[in-house]
Amino acid sequence: MAYARTHLIDTKNTGFYHLISRCVRRAWLCGVDDQSGRNFNHRKDWIEQRILKLSRVFAVEIYSYAIMSNHYHVVVRVQPLEPRNWTDEMVAKRWLMLCPVKGSAASSRQQYKLQLETLITDKSRLDVCRERLGSVSWFMRFINEPLARLANREDQCTGRFWEGRFKSQALLDEAALLACMAYVDLNPTRAEMTDNILVNPHTSINHRIKHMVQAESKTNLVPINGSLGNHPPVLDITLRGYQSLLVWTAQVKRDNPGLLPPITVYRNLGKLGQNVDDWLCFYNMQHNRTCRAFGSNEAVLSFIKKIGQHWIKFYQQQSQVHSPG
């Protein structure tokens, strides 16, 4: 049964979410289509840059992402009420970044000033824009709609390109967030798209190593990109520690199940109150994308109660992972 988006995504409080959009009609988002032989790799850069760009417009921070052949994953932190702290001019400028003025350079500059002034003075319209800039659904809409139009033009067809709704999974605690980030970053490795874990193209780990290695060499992981300002890191793990965790997890899952982790992995898992078996079980549960929430026993119980649900898939397994002893 499909749940209303308002039940799955909190529109009043800060939250972390795992979001997935998948193509329909066997359409190929990126890469080489096995059916037609056409290469759509040029779309990978587009969708990656689109995600990063929109994170600077919406009240959203990006923690992890992976662009796959016919779907993509993104792990976000959203503060839906943050736009209330933005000035009217900030809201208007951000919205016009999403809906830019078209025309010649000279006429566009004049039209932009006129539209900016008009939007700032239209308080009711500005309130709508402010609410949308804190919405996960509008964030995903502005990612998906332009790409759907582009893909349909390239494929010379009409109709739906994406599934009716993007999938969303609430990440309820630090362990769930870290497991989901690792699951997303290792997606190309599991799909056998690449053997080099740390340079998986069009993933957040590749972006972090290329652009953030200096900033995160000795400090805890921070968002890749976003508009929510400075705040303490959520995860007590450095980029180097995260790299070690990814490498070891991939090796265990791929070809060496008995491989013992390095001491840094033990230490980082200990900070989350987990042992090696807990981590692998938690990581494995991310393969189930129908689970609406992911986290500790107590956090999942609270989530179930909040949305008025009496049962949630894989709740028993999550309970076992977090049970005492």
RONULO-955598 format. One record per residue (C-alpha): residue in one letter; residue number from 0; x, y, z. Coordinates in nm, 4 decimals. Example, Ala and Ser with C-alpha at 12.3 -4.5 7.8 and 13.67 -1.06 7.14 Angstrom:
<dotis>
{residu = A	num = 0	x = 1.2300	y = -0.4500	z = 0.7800}
{residu = S	num = 1	x = 1.3670	y = -0.1060	z = 0.7140}
</dotis>
This chain:
<dotis>
{residu = M	num = 0	x = 0.0000	y = 0.0000	z = 0.0000}
{residu = A	num = 1	x = 0.1307	y = 0.3432	z = -0.0940}
{residu = Y	num = 2	x = 0.1568	y = 0.5915	z = 0.1901}
{residu = A	num = 3	x = 0.1046	y = 0.9643	z = 0.1462}
{residu = R	num = 4	x = 0.4352	y = 1.1461	z = 0.1121}
{residu = T	num = 5	x = 0.3459	y = 1.3644	z = 0.4112}
{residu = H	num = 6	x = 0.3426	y = 1.0489	z = 0.6280}
{residu = L	num = 7	x = 0.6861	y = 0.9379	z = 0.5119}
{residu = I	num = 8	x = 0.8666	y = 1.2742	z = 0.5043}
{residu = D	num = 9	x = 0.8435	y = 1.5112	z = 0.7987}
{residu = T	num = 10	x = 0.7583	y = 1.8577	z = 0.6666}
{residu = K	num = 11	x = 0.8233	y = 2.0303	z = 0.9995}
{residu = N	num = 12	x = 1.1489	y = 1.8847	z = 1.1315}
{residu = T	num = 13	x = 1.4997	y = 1.8197	z = 1.0072}
{residu = G	num = 14	x = 1.5466	y = 1.4691	z = 0.8733}
{residu = F	num = 15	x = 1.7694	y = 1.2369	z = 0.6700}
{residu = Y	num = 16	x = 1.6268	y = 1.0467	z = 0.3733}
{residu = H	num = 17	x = 1.7388	y = 0.7922	z = 0.1158}
{residu = L	num = 18	x = 1.5749	y = 0.8868	z = -0.2165}
{residu = I	num = 19	x = 1.5597	y = 0.6722	z = -0.5309}
{residu = S	num = 20	x = 1.4245	y = 0.7513	z = -0.8782}
{residu = R	num = 21	x = 1.3947	y = 0.4760	z = -1.1362}
{residu = C	num = 22	x = 1.3130	y = 0.4836	z = -1.5075}
{residu = V	num = 23	x = 1.0126	y = 0.3096	z = -1.6614}
{residu = R	num = 24	x = 0.9582	y = 0.1412	z = -2.0033}
{residu = R	num = 25	x = 1.3079	y = -0.0140	z = -1.9711}
{residu = A	num = 26	x = 1.4412	y = 0.3329	z = -2.0427}
{residu = W	num = 27	x = 1.8115	y = 0.3936	z = -1.9919}
{residu = L	num = 28	x = 1.9041	y = 0.6911	z = -1.7783}
{residu = C	num = 29	x = 2.2803	y = 0.6677	z = -1.8340}
{residu = G	num = 30	x = 2.5440	y = 0.4293	z = -1.9705}
{residu = V	num = 31	x = 2.5145	y = 0.1833	z = -2.2590}
{residu = D	num = 32	x = 2.1692	y = 0.0384	z = -2.3238}
{residu = D	num = 33	x = 2.2053	y = -0.3377	z = -2.3764}
{residu = Q	num = 34	x = 1.8880	y = -0.3463	z = -2.5869}
{residu = S	num = 35	x = 1.9601	y = -0.0670	z = -2.8365}
{residu = G	num = 36	x = 2.3378	y = -0.0339	z = -2.8041}
{residu = R	num = 37	x = 2.3065	y = 0.3425	z = -2.7594}
{residu = N	num = 38	x = 2.5400	y = 0.5177	z = -2.5171}
{residu = F	num = 39	x = 2.3849	y = 0.7634	z = -2.2709}
{residu = N	num = 40	x = 2.6944	y = 0.8312	z = -2.0599}
{residu = H	num = 41	x = 2.6645	y = 1.2029	z = -2.1309}
{residu = R	num = 42	x = 2.3632	y = 1.2131	z = -1.8996}
{residu = K	num = 43	x = 2.5668	y = 1.1061	z = -1.5960}
{residu = D	num = 44	x = 2.7522	y = 1.4357	z = -1.5682}
{residu = W	num = 45	x = 2.4282	y = 1.6228	z = -1.6207}
{residu = I	num = 46	x = 2.2363	y = 1.4531	z = -1.3411}
{residu = E	num = 47	x = 2.5324	y = 1.4690	z = -1.0999}
{residu = Q	num = 48	x = 2.5782	y = 1.8423	z = -1.1567}
{residu = R	num = 49	x = 2.2041	y = 1.8931	z = -1.1314}
{residu = I	num = 50	x = 2.1937	y = 1.7306	z = -0.7880}
{residu = L	num = 51	x = 2.4846	y = 1.9414	z = -0.6633}
{residu = K	num = 52	x = 2.3432	y = 2.2624	z = -0.8094}
{residu = L	num = 53	x = 1.9973	y = 2.2186	z = -0.6622}
{residu = S	num = 54	x = 2.1433	y = 2.1438	z = -0.3197}
{residu = R	num = 55	x = 2.2658	y = 2.5053	z = -0.3203}
{residu = V	num = 56	x = 1.9154	y = 2.6295	z = -0.3953}
{residu = F	num = 57	x = 1.6941	y = 2.4133	z = -0.1737}
{residu = A	num = 58	x = 1.7252	y = 2.3677	z = 0.2028}
{residu = V	num = 59	x = 1.8937	y = 2.0358	z = 0.1340}
{residu = E	num = 60	x = 2.2377	y = 1.8917	z = 0.2005}
{residu = I	num = 61	x = 2.3845	y = 1.5980	z = 0.0087}
{residu = Y	num = 62	x = 2.5548	y = 1.3219	z = 0.2052}
{residu = S	num = 63	x = 2.5760	y = 1.0514	z = -0.0601}
{residu = Y	num = 64	x = 2.4733	y = 0.9801	z = -0.4180}
{residu = A	num = 65	x = 2.5280	y = 0.7313	z = -0.7013}
{residu = I	num = 66	x = 2.4196	y = 0.7626	z = -1.0649}
{residu = M	num = 67	x = 2.3386	y = 0.4197	z = -1.2077}
{residu = S	num = 68	x = 2.2240	y = 0.3020	z = -1.5516}
{residu = N	num = 69	x = 1.8488	y = 0.3261	z = -1.5054}
{residu = H	num = 70	x = 1.8130	y = 0.4855	z = -1.1615}
{residu = Y	num = 71	x = 1.9939	y = 0.7033	z = -0.9109}
{residu = H	num = 72	x = 2.0284	y = 0.7236	z = -0.5330}
{residu = V	num = 73	x = 2.0752	y = 1.0310	z = -0.3181}
{residu = V	num = 74	x = 2.0992	y = 1.0600	z = 0.0619}
{residu = V	num = 75	x = 1.9935	y = 1.4025	z = 0.1869}
{residu = R	num = 76	x = 1.9510	y = 1.6039	z = 0.5015}
{residu = V	num = 77	x = 1.6580	y = 1.8436	z = 0.4713}
{residu = Q	num = 78	x = 1.5524	y = 2.1297	z = 0.6960}
{residu = P	num = 79	x = 1.2001	y = 2.2142	z = 0.5747}
{residu = L	num = 80	x = 1.1621	y = 2.5227	z = 0.7948}
{residu = E	num = 81	x = 1.5044	y = 2.6710	z = 0.7138}
{residu = P	num = 82	x = 1.3698	y = 2.8917	z = 0.4276}
{residu = R	num = 83	x = 1.1690	y = 3.0829	z = 0.6882}
{residu = N	num = 84	x = 1.5020	y = 3.2282	z = 0.8026}
{residu = W	num = 85	x = 1.5862	y = 3.3507	z = 0.4525}
{residu = T	num = 86	x = 1.5078	y = 3.7054	z = 0.3476}
{residu = D	num = 87	x = 1.2438	y = 3.7707	z = 0.0836}
{residu = E	num = 88	x = 1.5166	y = 3.8626	z = -0.1635}
{residu = M	num = 89	x = 1.7060	y = 3.5376	z = -0.0966}
{residu = V	num = 90	x = 1.3912	y = 3.3321	z = -0.1549}
{residu = A	num = 91	x = 1.3093	y = 3.5196	z = -0.4753}
{residu = K	num = 92	x = 1.6627	y = 3.4842	z = -0.6142}
{residu = R	num = 93	x = 1.6756	y = 3.1129	z = -0.5349}
{residu = W	num = 94	x = 1.3404	y = 3.0530	z = -0.7009}
{residu = L	num = 95	x = 1.4471	y = 3.2396	z = -1.0153}
{residu = M	num = 96	x = 1.7544	y = 3.0142	z = -1.0273}
{residu = L	num = 97	x = 1.5095	y = 2.7279	z = -1.0700}
{residu = C	num = 98	x = 1.2899	y = 2.9129	z = -1.3189}
{residu = P	num = 99	x = 1.5291	y = 3.1470	z = -1.5052}
{residu = V	num = 100	x = 1.4201	y = 3.4216	z = -1.7426}
{residu = K	num = 101	x = 1.4471	y = 3.3296	z = -2.1098}
{residu = G	num = 102	x = 1.5442	y = 3.5587	z = -2.3949}
{residu = S	num = 103	x = 1.8417	y = 3.7624	z = -2.5130}
{residu = A	num = 104	x = 2.1083	y = 3.8659	z = -2.2616}
{residu = A	num = 105	x = 1.9967	y = 4.2298	z = -2.2491}
{residu = S	num = 106	x = 1.6244	y = 4.1564	z = -2.2344}
{residu = S	num = 107	x = 1.6797	y = 3.8755	z = -1.9831}
{residu = R	num = 108	x = 1.8588	y = 4.1084	z = -1.7424}
{residu = Q	num = 109	x = 1.5693	y = 4.3539	z = -1.7590}
{residu = Q	num = 110	x = 1.3094	y = 4.0800	z = -1.7263}
{residu = Y	num = 111	x = 1.5019	y = 3.9266	z = -1.4348}
{residu = K	num = 112	x = 1.4986	y = 4.2548	z = -1.2400}
{residu = L	num = 113	x = 1.1283	y = 4.2975	z = -1.3122}
{residu = Q	num = 114	x = 1.0431	y = 3.9409	z = -1.2095}
{residu = L	num = 115	x = 1.2591	y = 3.9667	z = -0.8977}
{residu = E	num = 116	x = 1.0839	y = 4.2868	z = -0.7871}
{residu = T	num = 117	x = 0.7424	y = 4.1419	z = -0.8714}
{residu = L	num = 118	x = 0.8071	y = 3.8226	z = -0.6765}
{residu = I	num = 119	x = 0.9417	y = 4.0085	z = -0.3714}
{residu = T	num = 120	x = 0.6291	y = 4.2241	z = -0.3535}
{residu = D	num = 121	x = 0.3923	y = 3.9285	z = -0.4045}
{residu = K	num = 122	x = 0.3892	y = 3.7936	z = -0.0486}
{residu = S	num = 123	x = 0.1447	y = 3.5101	z = -0.1098}
{residu = R	num = 124	x = 0.3472	y = 3.3799	z = -0.4044}
{residu = L	num = 125	x = 0.6683	y = 3.4242	z = -0.2060}
{residu = D	num = 126	x = 0.5257	y = 3.2136	z = 0.0782}
{residu = V	num = 127	x = 0.4555	y = 2.9326	z = -0.1703}
{residu = C	num = 128	x = 0.8122	y = 2.9507	z = -0.3053}
{residu = R	num = 129	x = 0.9522	y = 2.9529	z = 0.0479}
{residu = E	num = 130	x = 0.7631	y = 2.6358	z = 0.1364}
{residu = R	num = 131	x = 0.8695	y = 2.4609	z = -0.1839}
{residu = L	num = 132	x = 1.2365	y = 2.5431	z = -0.1264}
{residu = G	num = 133	x = 1.2169	y = 2.3319	z = 0.1904}
{residu = S	num = 134	x = 1.0407	y = 2.0405	z = 0.0198}
{residu = V	num = 135	x = 1.2064	y = 1.7114	z = -0.0742}
{residu = S	num = 136	x = 0.9339	y = 1.6488	z = -0.3315}
{residu = W	num = 137	x = 1.0030	y = 1.9761	z = -0.5134}
{residu = F	num = 138	x = 1.3767	y = 1.9096	z = -0.4950}
{residu = M	num = 139	x = 1.3260	y = 1.5770	z = -0.6724}
{residu = R	num = 140	x = 1.0801	y = 1.7291	z = -0.9163}
{residu = F	num = 141	x = 1.3331	y = 1.9869	z = -1.0353}
{residu = I	num = 142	x = 1.5903	y = 1.7103	z = -1.0823}
{residu = N	num = 143	x = 1.3633	y = 1.4720	z = -1.2696}
{residu = E	num = 144	x = 1.1423	y = 1.6829	z = -1.4953}
{residu = P	num = 145	x = 1.4185	y = 1.8457	z = -1.7070}
{residu = L	num = 146	x = 1.5952	y = 1.5132	z = -1.7561}
{residu = A	num = 147	x = 1.2682	y = 1.3457	z = -1.8577}
{residu = R	num = 148	x = 1.2106	y = 1.6085	z = -2.1259}
{residu = L	num = 149	x = 1.5696	y = 1.5754	z = -2.2511}
{residu = A	num = 150	x = 1.5516	y = 1.1948	z = -2.2584}
{residu = N	num = 151	x = 1.2204	y = 1.1966	z = -2.4445}
{residu = R	num = 152	x = 1.3652	y = 1.4279	z = -2.7088}
{residu = E	num = 153	x = 1.6691	y = 1.2027	z = -2.7508}
{residu = D	num = 154	x = 1.4523	y = 0.8906	z = -2.7619}
{residu = Q	num = 155	x = 1.2055	y = 1.0636	z = -2.9950}
{residu = C	num = 156	x = 0.9083	y = 0.9618	z = -2.7887}
{residu = T	num = 157	x = 0.6566	y = 1.0979	z = -2.5418}
{residu = G	num = 158	x = 0.5151	y = 0.9744	z = -2.2135}
{residu = R	num = 159	x = 0.6483	y = 0.9016	z = -1.8686}
{residu = F	num = 160	x = 1.0201	y = 0.8571	z = -1.8208}
{residu = W	num = 161	x = 1.0224	y = 0.8098	z = -1.4408}
{residu = E	num = 162	x = 0.8178	y = 0.5889	z = -1.2123}
{residu = G	num = 163	x = 0.5127	y = 0.7597	z = -1.0703}
{residu = R	num = 164	x = 0.6798	y = 0.8423	z = -0.7398}
{residu = F	num = 165	x = 1.0349	y = 0.8508	z = -0.6206}
{residu = K	num = 166	x = 1.0992	y = 0.6138	z = -0.3303}
{residu = S	num = 167	x = 1.1893	y = 0.7608	z = 0.0060}
{residu = Q	num = 168	x = 1.3266	y = 0.5952	z = 0.3178}
{residu = A	num = 169	x = 1.3630	y = 0.7791	z = 0.6467}
{residu = L	num = 170	x = 1.7047	y = 0.7321	z = 0.8100}
{residu = L	num = 171	x = 1.6388	y = 0.7537	z = 1.1807}
{residu = D	num = 172	x = 1.9839	y = 0.7497	z = 1.3446}
{residu = E	num = 173	x = 2.3584	y = 0.7737	z = 1.2773}
{residu = A	num = 174	x = 2.4068	y = 0.4008	z = 1.2170}
{residu = A	num = 175	x = 2.1282	y = 0.3996	z = 0.9576}
{residu = L	num = 176	x = 2.2723	y = 0.7079	z = 0.7880}
{residu = L	num = 177	x = 2.6226	y = 0.5605	z = 0.7645}
{residu = A	num = 178	x = 2.4977	y = 0.2211	z = 0.6412}
{residu = C	num = 179	x = 2.2869	y = 0.3878	z = 0.3746}
{residu = M	num = 180	x = 2.5740	y = 0.6133	z = 0.2620}
{residu = A	num = 181	x = 2.7983	y = 0.3082	z = 0.2257}
{residu = Y	num = 182	x = 2.5277	y = 0.1174	z = 0.0398}
{residu = V	num = 183	x = 2.4868	y = 0.4042	z = -0.2065}
{residu = D	num = 184	x = 2.8601	y = 0.4631	z = -0.2602}
{residu = L	num = 185	x = 2.9185	y = 0.0911	z = -0.3234}
{residu = N	num = 186	x = 2.6281	y = 0.0555	z = -0.5655}
{residu = P	num = 187	x = 2.8464	y = 0.0621	z = -0.8813}
{residu = T	num = 188	x = 3.0766	y = -0.1997	z = -0.7271}
{residu = R	num = 189	x = 2.7871	y = -0.4359	z = -0.6512}
{residu = A	num = 190	x = 2.6615	y = -0.3850	z = -1.0076}
{residu = E	num = 191	x = 3.0112	y = -0.4765	z = -1.1333}
{residu = M	num = 192	x = 3.0413	y = -0.1423	z = -1.3129}
{residu = T	num = 193	x = 3.3891	y = -0.0915	z = -1.1676}
{residu = D	num = 194	x = 3.6474	y = -0.2707	z = -0.9502}
{residu = N	num = 195	x = 3.8056	y = 0.0456	z = -0.8093}
{residu = I	num = 196	x = 3.5896	y = 0.1258	z = -0.5090}
{residu = L	num = 197	x = 3.7273	y = 0.4689	z = -0.4282}
{residu = V	num = 198	x = 3.7100	y = 0.6083	z = -0.7805}
{residu = N	num = 199	x = 3.3632	y = 0.4869	z = -0.8704}
{residu = P	num = 200	x = 3.2558	y = 0.7498	z = -1.1249}
{residu = H	num = 201	x = 2.9534	y = 0.9638	z = -1.0465}
{residu = T	num = 202	x = 2.9404	y = 0.8708	z = -0.6796}
{residu = S	num = 203	x = 2.9756	y = 1.0826	z = -0.3690}
{residu = I	num = 204	x = 3.2884	y = 0.8997	z = -0.2506}
{residu = N	num = 205	x = 3.4609	y = 0.9891	z = -0.5770}
{residu = H	num = 206	x = 3.3513	y = 1.3503	z = -0.5348}
{residu = R	num = 207	x = 3.4733	y = 1.3618	z = -0.1748}
{residu = I	num = 208	x = 3.8167	y = 1.2244	z = -0.2646}
{residu = K	num = 209	x = 3.8546	y = 1.4652	z = -0.5570}
{residu = H	num = 210	x = 3.7269	y = 1.7822	z = -0.3930}
{residu = M	num = 211	x = 3.7119	y = 1.7387	z = -0.0159}
{residu = V	num = 212	x = 4.0075	y = 1.5238	z = 0.0876}
{residu = Q	num = 213	x = 4.1948	y = 1.8166	z = 0.2412}
{residu = A	num = 214	x = 3.8915	y = 1.9495	z = 0.4256}
{residu = E	num = 215	x = 3.7999	y = 1.6084	z = 0.5679}
{residu = S	num = 216	x = 4.1389	y = 1.4466	z = 0.6210}
{residu = K	num = 217	x = 4.1305	y = 1.4990	z = 0.9972}
{residu = T	num = 218	x = 3.7745	y = 1.6211	z = 1.0611}
{residu = N	num = 219	x = 3.4466	y = 1.4336	z = 1.0586}
{residu = L	num = 220	x = 3.2382	y = 1.3891	z = 0.7443}
{residu = V	num = 221	x = 3.0401	y = 1.6935	z = 0.6353}
{residu = P	num = 222	x = 2.7790	y = 1.7322	z = 0.3590}
{residu = I	num = 223	x = 2.9104	y = 1.7371	z = 0.0043}
{residu = N	num = 224	x = 2.7180	y = 2.0458	z = -0.0874}
{residu = G	num = 225	x = 2.4258	y = 2.2370	z = 0.0543}
{residu = S	num = 226	x = 2.2654	y = 2.5581	z = 0.1639}
{residu = L	num = 227	x = 2.2009	y = 2.5092	z = 0.5340}
{residu = G	num = 228	x = 2.5126	y = 2.6797	z = 0.6686}
{residu = N	num = 229	x = 2.7687	y = 2.5601	z = 0.9203}
{residu = H	num = 230	x = 2.6661	y = 2.3131	z = 1.1906}
{residu = P	num = 231	x = 2.8445	y = 2.0346	z = 1.3822}
{residu = P	num = 232	x = 2.9102	y = 1.7155	z = 1.1804}
{residu = V	num = 233	x = 2.6461	y = 1.4487	z = 1.2289}
{residu = L	num = 234	x = 2.8768	y = 1.1476	z = 1.1871}
{residu = D	num = 235	x = 3.1759	y = 1.0810	z = 1.4113}
{residu = I	num = 236	x = 3.3965	y = 0.9441	z = 1.1309}
{residu = T	num = 237	x = 3.6626	y = 1.1016	z = 0.9106}
{residu = L	num = 238	x = 3.6827	y = 1.0648	z = 0.5332}
{residu = R	num = 239	x = 3.9833	y = 0.8355	z = 0.5767}
{residu = G	num = 240	x = 3.7890	y = 0.6194	z = 0.8217}
{residu = Y	num = 241	x = 3.4914	y = 0.6112	z = 0.5853}
{residu = Q	num = 242	x = 3.7172	y = 0.5031	z = 0.2991}
{residu = S	num = 243	x = 3.8528	y = 0.2157	z = 0.5098}
{residu = L	num = 244	x = 3.4999	y = 0.1069	z = 0.5982}
{residu = L	num = 245	x = 3.3944	y = 0.1091	z = 0.2301}
{residu = V	num = 246	x = 3.6979	y = -0.0875	z = 0.1120}
{residu = W	num = 247	x = 3.6636	y = -0.3535	z = 0.3801}
{residu = T	num = 248	x = 3.2843	y = -0.3861	z = 0.3343}
{residu = A	num = 249	x = 3.3219	y = -0.4281	z = -0.0421}
{residu = Q	num = 250	x = 3.5917	y = -0.6928	z = -0.0011}
{residu = V	num = 251	x = 3.3843	y = -0.8895	z = 0.2498}
{residu = K	num = 252	x = 3.0711	y = -0.8778	z = 0.0357}
{residu = R	num = 253	x = 3.2467	y = -0.9498	z = -0.2927}
{residu = D	num = 254	x = 3.5125	y = -1.2180	z = -0.2512}
{residu = N	num = 255	x = 3.6507	y = -1.2462	z = 0.1028}
{residu = P	num = 256	x = 3.3732	y = -1.2993	z = 0.3606}
{residu = G	num = 257	x = 3.6171	y = -1.3954	z = 0.6355}
{residu = L	num = 258	x = 3.8374	y = -1.0873	z = 0.6024}
{residu = L	num = 259	x = 3.8956	y = -0.9162	z = 0.9371}
{residu = P	num = 260	x = 3.8527	y = -0.5377	z = 0.9369}
{residu = P	num = 261	x = 4.1366	y = -0.2953	z = 1.0119}
{residu = I	num = 262	x = 4.1524	y = -0.1469	z = 1.3608}
{residu = T	num = 263	x = 4.0074	y = 0.1840	z = 1.2363}
{residu = V	num = 264	x = 3.6891	y = 0.0050	z = 1.1284}
{residu = Y	num = 265	x = 3.6533	y = -0.1536	z = 1.4741}
{residu = R	num = 266	x = 3.6929	y = 0.1872	z = 1.6364}
{residu = N	num = 267	x = 3.4464	y = 0.3652	z = 1.4094}
{residu = L	num = 268	x = 3.1822	y = 0.0952	z = 1.4461}
{residu = G	num = 269	x = 3.2338	y = 0.1053	z = 1.8225}
{residu = K	num = 270	x = 3.1430	y = 0.4749	z = 1.8238}
{residu = L	num = 271	x = 2.8053	y = 0.3750	z = 1.6802}
{residu = G	num = 272	x = 2.7601	y = 0.0981	z = 1.9355}
{residu = Q	num = 273	x = 2.7973	y = -0.1701	z = 1.6697}
{residu = N	num = 274	x = 3.0211	y = -0.4697	z = 1.6159}
{residu = V	num = 275	x = 3.1245	y = -0.6172	z = 1.2802}
{residu = D	num = 276	x = 2.8261	y = -0.8528	z = 1.2584}
{residu = D	num = 277	x = 2.5852	y = -0.5696	z = 1.3407}
{residu = W	num = 278	x = 2.7323	y = -0.3554	z = 1.0641}
{residu = L	num = 279	x = 2.7138	y = -0.6243	z = 0.7953}
{residu = C	num = 280	x = 2.3559	y = -0.7108	z = 0.8911}
{residu = F	num = 281	x = 2.2574	y = -0.3423	z = 0.8881}
{residu = Y	num = 282	x = 2.4304	y = -0.2911	z = 0.5544}
{residu = N	num = 283	x = 2.2592	y = -0.5967	z = 0.4030}
{residu = M	num = 284	x = 1.9170	y = -0.4659	z = 0.5011}
{residu = Q	num = 285	x = 1.9650	y = -0.1692	z = 0.2690}
{residu = H	num = 286	x = 1.9045	y = -0.4074	z = -0.0227}
{residu = N	num = 287	x = 1.5373	y = -0.3918	z = 0.0712}
{residu = R	num = 288	x = 1.4199	y = -0.0644	z = -0.0808}
{residu = T	num = 289	x = 1.0564	y = -0.1072	z = 0.0259}
{residu = C	num = 290	x = 1.1367	y = -0.0426	z = 0.3921}
{residu = R	num = 291	x = 0.9964	y = 0.3013	z = 0.4698}
{residu = A	num = 292	x = 1.2235	y = 0.3677	z = 0.7672}
{residu = F	num = 293	x = 1.5613	y = 0.2450	z = 0.8815}
{residu = G	num = 294	x = 1.7174	y = 0.2761	z = 1.2248}
{residu = S	num = 295	x = 1.7294	y = 0.1428	z = 1.5772}
{residu = N	num = 296	x = 1.4501	y = -0.0528	z = 1.7415}
{residu = E	num = 297	x = 1.3313	y = 0.2500	z = 1.9400}
{residu = A	num = 298	x = 1.3536	y = 0.4867	z = 1.6422}
{residu = V	num = 299	x = 1.1540	y = 0.2536	z = 1.4152}
{residu = L	num = 300	x = 0.8862	y = 0.2054	z = 1.6828}
{residu = S	num = 301	x = 0.8529	y = 0.5818	z = 1.7132}
{residu = F	num = 302	x = 0.8284	y = 0.6194	z = 1.3358}
{residu = I	num = 303	x = 0.5616	y = 0.3481	z = 1.3094}
{residu = K	num = 304	x = 0.3548	y = 0.5169	z = 1.5773}
{residu = K	num = 305	x = 0.3942	y = 0.8566	z = 1.4119}
{residu = I	num = 306	x = 0.2562	y = 0.7458	z = 1.0733}
{residu = G	num = 307	x = -0.0186	y = 0.5327	z = 1.2291}
{residu = Q	num = 308	x = 0.1235	y = 0.2027	z = 1.1085}
{residu = H	num = 309	x = 0.1172	y = -0.1193	z = 1.3127}
{residu = W	num = 310	x = 0.3835	y = -0.3151	z = 1.1253}
{residu = I	num = 311	x = 0.6824	y = -0.2395	z = 0.9048}
{residu = K	num = 312	x = 0.8797	y = -0.4729	z = 0.6803}
{residu = F	num = 313	x = 1.2090	y = -0.5989	z = 0.8248}
{residu = Y	num = 314	x = 1.1261	y = -0.4509	z = 1.1653}
{residu = Q	num = 315	x = 1.2073	y = -0.7859	z = 1.3282}
{residu = Q	num = 316	x = 1.5551	y = -0.7964	z = 1.1727}
{residu = Q	num = 317	x = 1.6232	y = -0.4397	z = 1.2822}
{residu = S	num = 318	x = 1.5138	y = -0.5289	z = 1.6321}
{residu = Q	num = 319	x = 1.7552	y = -0.8206	z = 1.6394}
{residu = V	num = 320	x = 2.0445	y = -0.6025	z = 1.5279}
{residu = H	num = 321	x = 1.9833	y = -0.3579	z = 1.8108}
{residu = S	num = 322	x = 1.8828	y = -0.6017	z = 2.0824}
{residu = P	num = 323	x = 2.0977	y = -0.5949	z = 2.3994}
{residu = G	num = 324	x = 2.3790	y = -0.8468	z = 2.4236}
</dotis>
